[in-house]
Structure formats: structure tokens, C-alpha cells
């Protein structure tokens, strides 16, 4: 079953989010492989994007390692 939900639509924010388009917020997890082909691909991150800024996986891991003990 495919989910037909769109959080941006639900939050009435389609003008600024909900699709990967120029001018919209870009909060993404970047993966090495397609998670629709194999669910374990969700663990193969290459980085992320938040507020349009790309963060490499090494930097994400460092931040997580520093904050997890707290």
C-alpha cells in the first residue's frame, strides 16, 4: 500500500515545502541507494540537507556522537 499523505499539504505549507523544487525548503536525508528497492538502504546515508545547507555524513555522525551521551 502506498501512502498518499503529504505532510506539507496537511500543514497547509505546499508553497514552501512538500516537493524538491527551487525556492522550497530542502530538509532531506541523502542516501547511497534507493530505499524502495531495499529497505536496508535507509541505513546507507551520505549526508543530509537542512535549510538548504548540505551536511556530509561524517559531520552528521560527529554531531550525533557528541550529543548522544547527553
N, C-alpha and C positions, 0 to 999 in steps of 0.2 A: 504494500500500500504506500503510495506517495503522498506526503503531506502537502496540502495546498495552502498552507499557512504562510503568512509573511508578517513578521514582527513589525516591520516599518509601516505596513498597511494598518495593522491593528492599532499601532500607536499614532496613527494619522501623521506619519513623518515621511511619506513617499517622496516629497520634494527634496529631502536632504539625505535619505538613506534607502536601503532596500534593494539596490542594484549596484553593480560595479560600473560606474559611469563618471566621467569627468565632472568635477564640481560637487560630487557627493562624498560624504564621509567614507573613509576607507578603513574599517576595522576588520581585519582579516587574519586568519591563520594560513600561512603558506606551507603547502605540503609537497613532498617529492613525487608522490604518486596519487592516482585517483582513488579516493576512499569509496567510491561507488563500485569499483572493481574488486576491492578487498578492504574490509573494514579495518584491518590492522595498519593500513596506510595512514590512518589518522595519527599514528604514533611517529610517523616519519616527517617531522616538521623541518622546514628550512628557515623559518623565521615568522615574522608577523608584521602587521601594519596596524597602527593606531593613530587616529587623527591625521592620516596621510603620511606618516613617517614610518619608513621600513626599519625593522629591528632584526638583525641577524640572529639565528638560533643560539649562537654562543652567548650573546648578550642576554637573551631571554633566560637561558639556563643559569647564567651567573646571578641574575636578579632573583630567580626562583630559589636558588640555593642559599642566597643571603637572607631572604625573607621567610623561608620555610621554618627555620628554628624559632622564630618569634612566635 
